[in-house]
């Protein structure tokens, strides 16, 4: 009977590793990306954003992704960013529920519509490998894609399964 308990433990580990991969990656603006001329309040309609989900901003490096306060969002005030990135590919994974505000920090772009407010709901998905915007785009920490996180999760679960099976003893 010891082997069945090991198998149950392996299944639980694999299921526990798969559930975080159920988080959703939302590409901001879909094929338009993060740019002027897109109505981001319309883009958010009908979408649900939960803790563990990721926003993927794709944009030319003449723009920025600035996380800002509610008041800076409302007034399109630039220069007070909580976090800022200008790499052209910014990912933000939601860690807590609440509203998060983003603008482009290039003067005039926010007033031209490059502003995004996301209401994040509590959720059960908790992706453990996250990448948030870097305050310095020359930072050495790489942006990990959701595929890389998913792949590394499966490799880890496979290693655990192999170790568990190989150490199993029959009584």
C-alpha positions in Angstrom: 0.0 0.0 0.0 3.0 2.3 0.4 3.3 2.6 -3.4 -0.3 4.0 -3.8 0.4 6.7 -1.3 3.5 7.7 -3.2 1.4 7.8 -6.4 -1.2 10.0 -4.7 1.5 12.4 -3.5 3.0 12.6 -7.1 -0.5 13.3 -8.5 -1.0 16.1 -5.9 2.4 17.6 -6.7 1.7 17.6 -10.5 -1.8 19.1 -10.0 -0.3 21.7 -7.7 2.2 22.6 -10.3 -0.3 22.8 -13.1 -2.9 25.0 -11.4 -0.6 28.1 -11.4 -0.2 27.8 -15.1 -3.9 28.4 -15.5 -3.3 32.1 -15.0 -4.2 34.3 -18.1 -1.7 36.4 -20.1 -3.5 39.5 -21.4 -1.7 41.2 -24.4 -2.4 44.9 -23.9 -4.3 46.2 -27.0 -4.2 42.8 -28.6 -2.5 43.1 -32.0 -2.4 46.9 -31.8 -0.2 46.8 -28.7 0.7 49.7 -26.4 0.5 52.8 -28.6 -1.5 55.9 -29.3 -4.8 55.7 -31.0 -6.1 52.7 -29.0 -9.1 53.0 -26.6 -7.8 50.9 -23.7 -11.0 51.4 -21.6 -12.8 49.6 -24.5 -10.1 46.9 -24.6 -10.6 46.1 -20.9 -14.4 45.7 -21.3 -15.5 42.0 -20.9 -12.1 41.0 -19.6 -11.6 39.7 -16.0 -8.2 40.3 -14.5 -7.2 38.1 -11.5 -4.3 37.8 -9.1 -1.7 35.7 -10.9 -2.7 36.9 -14.4 -0.1 38.8 -16.4 -0.3 41.9 -18.6 2.1 41.8 -21.6 2.8 45.2 -23.1 4.4 45.2 -26.6 5.4 48.6 -28.0 8.1 50.5 -29.8 10.8 51.8 -27.5 9.8 55.4 -28.1 7.0 54.7 -25.5 7.2 53.7 -21.9 5.0 51.7 -19.5 4.7 53.7 -16.2 2.8 52.4 -13.3 1.3 55.5 -11.6 -1.0 56.6 -8.8 -4.7 57.1 -9.3 -4.3 60.9 -9.3 -1.4 60.8 -11.8 -3.5 58.6 -14.0 -6.5 60.9 -13.8 -4.4 64.0 -14.6 -1.9 62.3 -17.0 1.0 63.6 -14.8 4.3 62.2 -16.0 7.6 61.9 -14.0 6.2 60.4 -10.8 6.1 56.7 -11.9 6.0 54.0 -9.2 7.8 51.8 -11.8 8.8 52.4 -15.4 10.0 50.4 -18.3 11.0 51.3 -21.8 12.3 48.0 -23.1 9.5 47.4 -25.7 8.3 44.3 -24.0 7.0 44.7 -20.4 5.2 42.1 -18.4 3.4 42.8 -15.2 2.1 39.9 -13.0 -0.7 40.8 -10.6 0.2 39.9 -7.0 -2.6 41.6 -5.2 -6.2 42.6 -5.8 -7.0 46.3 -6.4 -6.8 48.8 -9.3 -3.5 49.4 -11.0 -2.9 52.4 -13.3 -0.5 52.6 -16.3 0.3 55.5 -18.6 2.9 56.2 -21.3 5.5 58.6 -19.7 6.2 60.4 -23.0 4.6 63.9 -22.6 1.3 64.1 -24.5 0.9 60.3 -25.0 -1.3 59.8 -22.0 -3.6 62.6 -23.0 -3.7 61.0 -26.5 -5.1 57.8 -24.8 -2.1 55.8 -23.7 -3.5 55.1 -20.3 -4.8 51.9 -18.8 -6.6 51.2 -15.5 -6.9 47.5 -14.5 -9.2 46.3 -11.7 -7.6 43.1 -10.4 -9.9 40.6 -8.6 -8.9 38.0 -6.1 -8.2 34.7 -7.8 -7.0 31.2 -7.1 -4.2 31.2 -9.6 -0.8 32.2 -8.2 2.0 32.1 -10.7 5.3 31.9 -8.7 7.6 32.8 -11.5 6.9 36.5 -12.2 8.5 39.4 -13.9 7.4 42.9 -13.2 8.4 46.1 -14.9 12.0 47.1 -14.1 12.7 50.7 -13.0 15.8 50.5 -15.1 15.4 48.8 -18.5 19.2 48.0 -18.5 18.6 45.8 -15.4 20.1 42.3 -15.7 17.0 40.5 -14.6 15.5 38.9 -17.7 11.8 39.0 -18.7 10.6 35.4 -18.5 7.8 34.4 -20.8 4.8 32.6 -19.6 5.9 29.6 -21.7 9.2 29.5 -19.9 7.4 29.5 -16.6 5.1 26.7 -17.7 7.9 24.7 -19.2 10.1 25.0 -16.0 7.1 24.0 -13.9 6.6 20.8 -15.9 10.3 19.9 -15.8 10.3 20.3 -12.0 7.2 18.1 -11.7 8.8 15.5 -14.0 12.0 15.4 -11.9 9.9 15.0 -8.7 7.9 12.2 -10.3 11.0 10.4 -11.4 12.7 10.7 -8.0 9.5 9.6 -6.3 9.1 6.5 -8.5 12.8 5.5 -8.3 12.8 5.7 -4.5 9.6 3.7 -4.1 10.0 0.4 -2.3 7.6 -2.5 -2.7 6.5 -4.3 0.6 
